[in-house]
Amino acid sequence: MGATQVPPAGVARTTFAELQEALDTAIAYLNALDARSVEAGVERTIEIPARGRTIAFDGARFISQFALPNFFFHFATAYAILRQKGVPLTKNEFMGPLGQ
């Protein structure tokens, strides 16, 4: 499989329907990726500009030390803000179904 068109980022979504459409697009994009291409990314060098310098990661280190910690930081922060604003969320909404 050749290059796959990356869904646009940074587009404001103001309704749940727009958010659901963006999620559906992202899921379709991920499902269309070739497994060998994804696995090859483990060896790829990824450079992130940060505060006047560039931080280089190999793919595996990028996922474990940058992408996942960033994802969970933002996920937990959004969860806490929603709870603070009165949205009736429990730990189950955060953790998902356990033991399945």
N, CA, C and O of each residue as an XYZ file, in Angstrom:
400
protein
N       0.849     -1.173      0.000
C       0.000      0.000      0.000
C       0.888      1.228      0.000
O       1.883      1.275      0.724
N       0.543      2.218     -0.801
C       1.311      3.446     -0.870
C       0.971      4.374      0.271
O       0.386      3.977      1.279
N       1.355      5.624      0.083
C       1.076      6.630      1.103
C      -0.429      6.806      1.252
O      -1.172      6.823      0.271
N      -0.848      6.933      2.474
C      -2.254      7.134      2.786
C      -2.444      8.591      3.176
O      -1.653      9.142      3.942
N      -3.494      9.217      2.650
C      -3.764     10.619      2.957
C      -4.106     10.770      4.437
O      -5.050     10.152      4.928
N      -3.337     11.589      5.138
C      -3.556     11.823      6.562
C      -4.753     12.758      6.723
O      -4.840     13.774      6.035
N      -5.679     12.422      7.630
C      -6.815     13.318      7.861
C      -6.334     14.678      8.361
O      -5.332     14.754      9.073
N      -7.038     15.756      7.995
C      -6.598     17.092      8.420
C      -6.654     17.244      9.936
O      -7.565     16.742     10.595
N      -5.666     17.946     10.470
C      -5.624     18.211     11.912
C      -5.880     19.697     12.130
O      -5.746     20.504     11.211
N      -6.245     20.041     13.342
C      -6.408     21.441     13.686
C      -7.703     22.055     13.190
O      -7.857     23.276     13.232
N      -8.640     21.237     12.721
C      -9.923     21.747     12.259
C     -10.864     21.811     13.459
O     -11.039     20.822     14.171
N     -11.461     22.967     13.677
C     -12.366     23.127     14.823
C     -13.641     22.320     14.603
O     -14.271     22.399     13.549
N     -13.999     21.556     15.605
C     -15.267     20.815     15.601
C     -16.126     21.423     16.702
O     -15.708     21.479     17.858
N     -17.317     21.874     16.349
C     -18.154     22.564     17.323
C     -19.401     21.793     17.707
O     -20.153     22.221     18.583
N     -19.628     20.649     17.053
C     -20.796     19.837     17.398
C     -20.347     18.394     17.628
O     -19.272     17.989     17.186
N     -21.176     17.634     18.316
C     -20.863     16.221     18.510
C     -20.871     15.483     17.175
O     -20.087     14.553     16.987
N     -21.741     15.879     16.244
C     -21.777     15.243     14.926
C     -20.453     15.451     14.194
O     -19.940     14.527     13.563
N     -19.896     16.667     14.276
C     -18.600     16.932     13.643
C     -17.491     16.146     14.325
O     -16.592     15.636     13.657
N     -17.546     16.045     15.630
C     -16.550     15.262     16.364
C     -16.643     13.791     15.987
O     -15.618     13.145     15.768
N     -17.858     13.250     15.906
C     -18.040     11.851     15.528
C     -17.531     11.603     14.115
O     -16.917     10.570     13.849
N     -17.782     12.540     13.211
C     -17.281     12.410     11.839
C     -15.754     12.389     11.818
O     -15.153     11.596     11.093
N     -15.123     13.263     12.617
C     -13.661     13.295     12.690
C     -13.121     11.984     13.254
O     -12.109     11.474     12.773
N     -13.787     11.435     14.271
C     -13.364     10.147     14.840
C     -13.506      9.030     13.814
O     -12.617      8.189     13.683
N     -14.619      9.017     13.088
C     -14.828      8.002     12.053
C     -13.754      8.083     10.974
O     -13.268      7.060     10.492
N     -13.386      9.313     10.597
C     -12.334      9.514      9.595
C     -10.992      8.998     10.106
O     -10.255      8.343      9.370
N     -10.678      9.294     11.363
C      -9.412      8.847     11.956
C      -9.367      7.322     12.054
O      -8.337      6.713     11.766
N     -10.466      6.711     12.456
C     -10.521      5.250     12.567
C     -10.356      4.608     11.193
O      -9.628      3.627     11.051
N     -11.028      5.156     10.183
C     -10.896      4.622      8.820
C      -9.455      4.749      8.339
O      -8.931      3.837      7.699
N      -8.815      5.870      8.642
C      -7.410      6.065      8.273
C      -6.523      5.007      8.917
O      -5.693      4.396      8.243
N      -6.695      4.788     10.217
C      -5.880      3.800     10.932
C      -6.127      2.392     10.405
O      -5.188      1.607     10.275
N      -7.376      2.067     10.104
C      -7.693      0.737      9.574
C      -7.113      0.505      8.187
O      -6.883     -0.639      7.793
N      -6.872      1.590      7.438
C      -6.335      1.460      6.082
C      -4.818      1.323      6.046
O      -4.256      1.013      4.995
N      -4.151      1.545      7.162
C      -2.693      1.466      7.184
C      -2.217      0.032      6.996
O      -2.826     -0.915      7.493
N      -1.140     -0.101      6.284
C      -0.502     -1.391      6.069
C       0.315     -1.747      7.314
O       1.123     -0.942      7.775
N       0.110     -2.942      7.855
C       0.788     -3.357      9.092
C       2.306     -3.280      8.956
O       2.985     -2.879      9.901
N       2.850     -3.656      7.801
C       4.311     -3.595      7.621
C       4.830     -2.166      7.684
O       5.915     -1.919      8.212
N       4.067     -1.234      7.153
C       4.468      0.180      7.211
C       4.471      0.681      8.645
O       5.369      1.419      9.052
N       3.469      0.281      9.407
C       3.399      0.694     10.811
C       4.570      0.099     11.584
O       5.217      0.797     12.364
N       4.842     -1.169     11.376
C       5.953     -1.830     12.072
C       7.295     -1.222     11.691
O       8.201     -1.160     12.522
N       7.436     -0.775     10.452
C       8.686     -0.139     10.017
C       8.913      1.172     10.760
O      10.053      1.616     10.897
N       7.846      1.792     11.237
C       7.962      3.044     11.973
C       8.699      2.910     13.283
O       9.176      3.910     13.820
N       8.810      1.706     13.819
C       9.531      1.484     15.071
C      10.989      1.893     14.924
O      11.608      2.357     15.882
N      11.532      1.723     13.735
C      12.941      2.040     13.486
C      13.143      3.472     12.989
O      14.268      3.972     12.991
N      12.072      4.132     12.568
C      12.170      5.464     11.988
C      12.561      6.495     13.038
O      12.178      6.368     14.201
N      13.315      7.508     12.645
C      13.663      8.608     13.534
C      12.587      9.680     13.432
O      12.192     10.084     12.338
N      12.123     10.129     14.585
C      11.107     11.172     14.658
C      11.716     12.336     15.418
O      12.217     12.164     16.529
N      11.672     13.518     14.822
C      12.254     14.700     15.446
C      11.144     15.667     15.821
O      10.281     15.988     15.004
N      11.177     16.130     17.071
C      10.176     17.050     17.597
C      10.879     18.348     17.991
O      11.781     18.327     18.828
N      10.477     19.488     17.396
C      11.056     20.761     17.844
C      10.477     21.129     19.210
O       9.266     21.071     19.422
N      11.360     21.508     20.128
C      10.914     21.848     21.481
C      11.833     22.901     22.079
O      13.018     22.654     22.304
N      11.276     24.071     22.331
C      11.994     25.143     23.026
C      13.368     25.434     22.431
O      14.374     25.446     23.141
N      13.398     25.668     21.129
C      14.639     26.062     20.478
C      15.608     24.938     20.181
O      16.737     25.194     19.762
N      15.195     23.709     20.386
C      16.065     22.576     20.057
C      15.202     21.486     19.439
O      13.979     21.610     19.371
N      15.838     20.437     18.998
C      15.120     19.317     18.410
C      15.405     18.065     19.220
O      16.559     17.759     19.520
N      14.350     17.342     19.574
C      14.492     16.084     20.300
C      14.239     14.958     19.302
O      13.214     14.942     18.621
N      15.183     14.014     19.219
C      15.061     12.897     18.287
C      14.711     11.615     19.041
O      15.278     11.322     20.093
N      13.782     10.872     18.491
C      13.351      9.592     19.051
C      13.384      8.546     17.950
O      13.180      8.870     16.780
N      13.640      7.283     18.314
C      13.277      6.232     17.368
C      11.787      5.980     17.587
O      11.224      6.445     18.579
N      11.146      5.258     16.684
C       9.700      5.092     16.746
C       9.201      4.497     18.051
O       8.204      4.965     18.601
N       9.883      3.466     18.557
C       9.450      2.806     19.790
C       9.556      3.755     20.982
O       8.648      3.816     21.811
N      10.652      4.489     21.070
C      10.832      5.436     22.169
C       9.852      6.601     22.055
O       9.364      7.099     23.071
N       9.559      7.042     20.832
C       8.583      8.104     20.624
C       7.225      7.711     21.204
O       6.586      8.502     21.898
N       6.789      6.482     20.913
C       5.493      6.015     21.422
C       5.512      5.934     22.952
O       4.612      6.450     23.614
N       6.536      5.287     23.510
C       6.537      5.024     24.953
C       6.878      6.241     25.801
O       6.389      6.357     26.925
N       7.706      7.153     25.292
C       8.166      8.261     26.121
C       7.594      9.620     25.732
O       7.791     10.601     26.449
N       6.886      9.688     24.601
C       6.327     10.975     24.198
C       4.838     10.881     23.883
O       4.029     11.555     24.521
N       4.468     10.058     22.913
C       3.077     10.034     22.440
C       2.099      9.537     23.505
O       1.106     10.209     23.786
N       2.360      8.383     24.096
C       1.429      7.851     25.102
C       1.354      8.725     26.355
O       0.249      8.993     26.828
N       2.476      9.181     26.912
C       2.356     10.079     28.067
C       1.570     11.355     27.731
O       0.775     11.814     28.550
N       1.777     11.930     26.547
C       1.027     13.111     26.139
C      -0.453     12.808     26.002
O      -1.297     13.584     26.452
N      -0.770     11.673     25.379
C      -2.169     11.286     25.214
C      -2.851     11.156     26.570
O      -3.925     11.720     26.780
N      -2.237     10.417     27.493
C      -2.882     10.198     28.782
C      -2.931     11.464     29.637
O      -3.864     11.636     30.422
N      -1.954     12.344     29.501
C      -2.017     13.631     30.199
C      -3.254     14.406     29.745
O      -4.027     14.889     30.573
N      -3.439     14.524     28.430
C      -4.570     15.284     27.916
C      -5.899     14.575     28.172
O      -6.907     15.225     28.447
N      -5.901     13.268     28.084
C      -7.117     12.495     28.350
C      -7.545     12.674     29.809
O      -8.715     12.941     30.085
N      -6.604     12.528     30.736
C      -6.914     12.676     32.162
C      -7.320     14.110     32.494
O      -8.206     14.327     33.320
N      -6.679     15.085     31.859
C      -7.027     16.478     32.105
C      -8.444     16.782     31.619
O      -9.219     17.427     32.325
N      -8.781     16.319     30.421
C     -10.137     16.521     29.906
C     -11.154     15.837     30.811
O     -12.206     16.408     31.098
N     -10.859     14.634     31.258
C     -11.742     13.892     32.168
C     -11.967     14.697     33.456
O     -13.099     14.827     33.922
N     -10.884     15.233     34.023
C     -10.997     15.998     35.278
C     -11.799     17.279     35.076
O     -12.597     17.651     35.936
N     -11.596     17.953     33.956
C     -12.352     19.178     33.681
C     -13.837     18.855     33.532
O     -14.688     19.557     34.078
N     -14.141     17.802     32.799
C     -15.543     17.412     32.630
C     -16.184     17.073     33.972
O     -17.314     17.478     34.244
N     -15.463     16.330     34.807
C     -15.993     16.006     36.144
C     -16.220     17.272     36.962
O     -17.248     17.414     37.625
N     -15.255     18.191     36.913
C     -15.363     19.441     37.667
C     -16.559     20.261     37.192
O     -17.175     20.977     37.982
N     -16.888     20.161     35.917
C     -18.015     20.906     35.347
C     -19.346     20.186     35.556
O     -20.383     20.668     35.099
N     -19.334     19.039     36.240
C     -20.576     18.360     36.584
C     -20.994     17.224     35.680
O     -22.079     16.670     35.854
N     -20.160     16.860     34.714
C     -20.496     15.718     33.859
C     -20.382     14.456     34.713
O     -19.351     14.237     35.348
N     -21.419     13.627     34.738
C     -21.424     12.461     35.638
C     -20.570     11.304     35.115
O     -21.094     10.275     34.691
N     -19.274     11.486     35.152
C     -18.333     10.450     34.730
C     -17.840      9.678     35.950
O     -17.710     10.227     37.044
N     -17.572      8.410     35.737
C     -16.989      7.582     36.794
C     -15.663      7.027     36.297
O     -15.260      7.264     35.158
N     -15.006      6.300     37.151
C     -13.747      5.678     36.761
C     -13.946      4.722     35.579
O     -13.041      4.539     34.765
N     -15.131      4.117     35.490
C     -15.403      3.186     34.382
C     -15.325      3.885     33.028
O     -14.851      3.288     32.061
N     -15.777      5.134     32.936
C     -15.671      5.864     31.673
C     -14.222      6.154     31.324
O     -13.861      6.206     30.148
N     -13.402      6.340     32.328
C     -11.978      6.591     32.092
C     -11.239      5.309     31.732
O     -10.480      5.282     30.764
N     -11.454      4.255     32.499
C     -10.699      3.018     32.342
C     -11.253      2.103     31.257
O     -10.517      1.291     30.695
N     -12.544      2.228     30.959
C     -13.168      1.313     30.008
C     -13.489      0.002     30.691
O     -13.211     -0.168     31.878
N     -14.074     -0.927     29.949
C     -14.440     -2.221     30.549
C     -13.198     -3.023     30.905
O     -12.318     -3.227     30.068
N     -13.136     -3.466     32.119
C     -12.000     -4.261     32.588
C     -12.360     -5.739     32.599
O     -13.521     -6.095     32.801
N     -11.395     -6.580     32.389
C     -11.576     -8.028     32.505
C     -12.281     -8.664     31.332
O     -12.825     -9.760     31.463
N     -12.287     -8.007     30.188
C     -12.943     -8.615     29.023
C     -11.926     -9.052     28.018
O     -12.285     -9.586     26.968
